[in-house]
Amino acid sequence: MSLSPYVIDVNEATFEQDVLLKSHEVPVVVDFWALWCGPCKTLGPMLERFALEAGGSFVLAKLNVDENPSLAVRYGVQGIPAVKAFQNGQVAHEFVGAQPEGMLRRFLEQVVPDEADQTVNEARSLLMTHQWDQAEQSFREILSENDANPAAALGLLESLLMQGRGSEAQKLIADFPAGTEWAQAELYRPLAKLLTEVEDNGPGYDDQDPLAAELYQAGRLIARGNVPAAMDGLIDILRHDKRYRDGLPREILLALFGILGDEDTLTQQYREELASVLF
């Protein structure tokens, strides 16, 4: 039962929707607690008060570990209270144990996005719904104000790749701004390389290599928005040759998983298929 729009109870049935998916829109702070936990009774009310004061800058999700043990295990909760802040479906910040009010405020300052971060989060919501061209426009607007924003650069890169624009993506990777997002951008380099080859060569490929046609077709399918068919083709290549072009089909699949996100049904389905082929 929701305590307010900004303070909610979550459980194993609602965690994905109310925490993981919601965290792509706004940070979600999860308070792992239990009735028998004395420090939880001190920390919990402070978190609730701060969530109400923040007025929607973040959502506080309260999770009883006794009633939801699998989630506690999944997120490595070994002591409570444990607080984990989720952003874009992942744990971004966390601490264990009751904290004084000053330290708790500093923790929340790391979690709550500033205006620029909020704008990036809104643009990322377009990526989640596969509105690649609208997302591109939004990220370009952000970068027009600050061309060194690595989060916006990563979003622009992802939107370009999913539209099949490999050469533009490669240029963006080459000039990527400093930041932790750089490592993720590097993971997209194989996909950008394939899409550039498809752009440069059109329907041409090495007719002495029967798998090349399938690889190029996968690139064209990505550009057309038919990602499931592209993934089918990449899996098929790996069934024939797990080491084809030094594992390029696998790297492209991993890049697609990264763009779509862990919660996307395509990621979940084809990650299992990839594992079954490779292992």
N, C-alpha and C positions, 0 to 999 in steps of 0.2 A: 504494500500500500504506500502510495506517495505521501511523504510528509509535507511537501510543497513542490512547486515546479523545479526548485533548485536542490532539494534534499529528498532522495528517494531510497527506498529499500530495493535491493536486487537479490536475485538468487540464480541458481544454475540455469533455470529456464529463461530468464530475462537478461542474463549477463551479456550475451552477444549483442542484442539489440540496444540495451540501455547503457552499456559501457563501451564495447569495442566499436560498434557502428557510430554511436553518438559522439565518441571522441574524435571522429573526423570533422565534426562541426564545432565542438567546444571541448576544452579539457574536462575529463571526468576523474575526480579524485575518489578512489575507493578506500573506505575505512573498513578494514578487516577486524572484527570485534567479536566478543562473546559476552553473555550475561554474567558469567562468573569473574570476568576480568575487571579488577579494580581500576587500573590506569585507564581502561577504555571509558569508564564513566566520567573521567576528567577530560580526556581528549575529545570524545565524541561531541559533547555540547559546544566546545570551542569551535570545532570544525563546522557544526551546523550554523552557529552564529556568523562565522566568516562567510559561509556560502550564501546566507540570506543577505548579508551586507554587500556582497559582490554583485547581487542582482542579476545573476545569469552569466557572469564572466567565466564561471566554471560550475559544474554539477557535482554535488557530493552524493556518492552512492554508498550506502551502508550495507555490508555483507556479513551475516552471522556465520562464522566459520564452523560452528557445531552443526548447523543446519545445511551447510554447503561445503563439506570436506574436500570434494574433488577439486573445487576452485582454489581452495587454500593450498592443496598439493601442487596444482598446476602452476601457481605463481610463487611457489617456494616459500610460503608463509610458515615460519618456524617459531615465531613469537608474536604476541599481540599486545597492544594494538600495533598493526602494521598498516601503513598508508602508502598507496601506490597511485601516482598520477598518470593517467593514460592520455596519450595524444596520438592521433592517426593510428589507432588500434594497437599501440605498443606502450609498454611502461617507459615513461620518460624520466620520472623522478620518484624517489621513494625514501621512506625512513621507517624505523622500528622503535616502538616505545613512546611513552608520553613525552611531549616537548613543552617547554614554556611558551607563552603566548608570542614573545618576540621571535623566537626561532620558527614558530609555526607560520607567522606572517611572512618571514623571509622565504620559507619554503614555497608558500603560495605565490609570492612574487615571481618565482622561477616558472611557475605553472601557468599563471594567467597571461595570455598574450597581450602585447601592446597593440596599438592600432594597426601597425604594419603587419604583424603576425596574424591578426584577425582577418585582414584582407586576403592574405595568402591562404588561410584556412577556408575562407569562403570560395576562393578560386579552386582549391583542392576538392571541394564538394562537387564541382563540375566534372572533375576527373573521375570521381567515384561513380557518377552516373553516365560515364562514357561520352560526355559532351565535349569531345576533344577540341573542336574549333572554338567554342565559346570559352573553354579553359585557356586556350592559347591567347585569345584576345585579352582575357583578364590578367594573365601573367605578364603579357607585354605592357599593359598599362602600369602594373606595379614596377616593372623594370625601367619604365620611362622616368619614374620618379627616383629610383635608386637602382642603377644597373649592377650594383655589387651585392644585391640581395640573393644569397645562394639558394634559399628555399624557393623563391620565385623562379630562379634559373632552372632548378630541378623540375618544377612543375611545367615550365615551358618546354624543357627537353622531353618530358614524358608525353606532352600533348603533340609535339612534332613527330615523335617516333610512332605514335598510334595513328598518325595520318600518313605514314609512309615517307616522310621527308628526311631521308637519311643524311644527305649532304649538309643541310642546315643543322641537323642534330650533331654531326661530327664537328662542325665549326664551333658550336656552343660548348661541346665537351672540351675542345682544345683551349678555349678561352674561359673556362668555368671559374667563377669567383671563389675566393678562399672560403672555406667553411667545412663543417662536418659532412655536408651533403655531397662533397666532391667524391667521396668513396662510392656512394650510390651511383653517381653519374658515370663513374668508370665502369660499373657493372653493365651499363647500357651500351658500351662501346661496340661489342660484337653485333648487337641488333642494328645500330646505326651503320656499321660497316656493310652488313648484308643489304639493307635498304638502299644504301648508296650504290652498291653494285647493280641492284635491280634498276635503279634510276639511270645509271650510266649505260647499261647494256640492253635495256628493254627486254625483249623476249629471248635475246641471245644467251647462250650458255654452252659449256663444253659438251658437245653431243657424244663424246667418248665416255662421259661420266653420267650414268643413268640416274644417279641421285641428285645431280646438279639441277635438273629440271624441277624436281620436287622441292628442293631448297628455294629456288627462285620463285616457284609458285607460292610457297609459304610467305615470302616477302611481299608478293603482290596481294595476297589475301589479307595480310595485316593492313596494308594501305587501303584496301577496300572496306575494312571494318569487319571482315569475316574471321575473327580471331579463333573460334573453335576449329574451323577447317584448317587454318594455318597450324594450330597445335597438333591436329591429327597428322598432318604431313610431316612435321618435325619428329613426332614420336615414331612414325613409320620409317623415317631415315635411320633413326637410332636402332630400330629393330634389325635393320639390314647391316648397320655398321656403327657400333657404339662410339668409335673413335673417328668418325667421318670429319674431315677437315679440322682435326685436333679438337673434336668435341664441340664444334660450333653450334650444331642444333640444340645441344643441351644448354649452352650459354645463352642462346636466344630465348629458350623456354624460361630460364631463370630470370632473364630480363623482363619478359612479359609478366611473370609472376610478381616481380617487384613493382611494376607499374600498376597492375590490377589490385594488388594487396592481398594479404593473407586471408581476408574474409570473403573474397570473391569466390563464387561457386566454381568458376573455371579454374582458378588457381588450385582449389582443393581437389577437383576432379583430376586435372592433368598432372599435378604433383604426384598423386598416387600412381598414375600410369607411368610417369617417368621413373619412379622408384622401382616399379615392377619390371621395367625394361632394363634398367641399369644393374639391378641387384637380384 
